[in-house]
Amino acid sequence: MRPSTIWFTLKQGIKNIKRNWMFSLASILTMAACIFLVGVFYSIVNNVDNIAHKVEQEVPITVFFNEGATQEQIDAIGEQIRQRPEVENIVFKSAEDAWNDFRDQYFQGSEAAEGFKDDNPLVNSANYQVYMNQIEKQTELVTYIQGLENVREVEQSEQAAKTLGSFNRLVSIASMVVIGLLVLISVFLIHNTISVGVSVRREEIGIMKFIGATDGFVRAPFVMEGIVLGLIGAAIPLVALYFLYNSAVEYVLTKFNVLTGVVDFIPVMEVYRTLLPLGLALGIGIGLLGSFWTTRKHLRV
């Protein structure tokens, strides 16, 4: 397509938007609400995933062995655990390390620990610290480890895993339902907006067809109208979210002081590396879908 044709198509598309500004405004606002919610839910899900990953890294599963288990048997247990795809890393802690950690935590500066100088009371406390990369699969992994030979006990932070996993699933399902409904409404409103433009220009379109205008040439202004509506509908919430994100993070950290230093929110630029192209693609996609639907239904070209 020649630059002059693209420019003509763009001008006609913008003219259609101005001509039917009330319908256009309704389409833009609905699409903006849709993409705003996409951004909100995306930010929430991303940050919950980030928190879950931090929990995975800091709250391991602890695996204890049967009394009398040999180092060869312990190594075999570790190798079987490492082969699981949901396992990020495992760290072996000997009985001596376990006692040293316990002593430093509870007997620091106390002479009570001297009574155990030559006798380790945690002789059967050698263990593996298992760190995961998918906390929602913690129960499945624990069941697997419990079935391994020479495993005596498995300790887990089940409540943290269940809470984070359930919350993430709830947010994901709610976001898909709400966003799906708003996408349908946005497509319908763009369809109505462009339908009005087609009706207003029906006589002009007939003349264009009569003198030999191609199907693509007739459709192009309406498709461009849909794209422009989509871009505007995406740009508004994306700009708003960019400035609101940091304010929301500051508000949450101020309101809930206990989270400061515990929860690391994802920086806005990192969120927007994915959200910006996603939002623009969604806006253009909705605009194209609405405009193609309208031109196929009403122009019959």
Secondary structure, 3 states (H helix, E strand, C coil): CCHHHHHHHHHHHHHHHHHCHHHHHHHHHHHHHHHHHHHHHHHHHHHHHHHHHHHHHHCCEEEEECCCCCHHHHHHHHHHHHCCCCEEEEEEECHHHHHHHHHHHHCCCCHHHHHHCCCCCCCCCCEEEEEECCHHHHHHHHHHHHCCCCEEEEECCHHHHHHHHHHHHHHHHHHHHHHHHHHHHHHHHHHHHHHHHHHHCHHHHHHHHHCCCCHHHHHHHHHHHHHHHHHHHHHHHHHHHHHHHHHHHHHHHHHCHHHCCCCCCCCHHHHHHHHHHHHHHHHHHHHHHHHHHHHHHHHCC
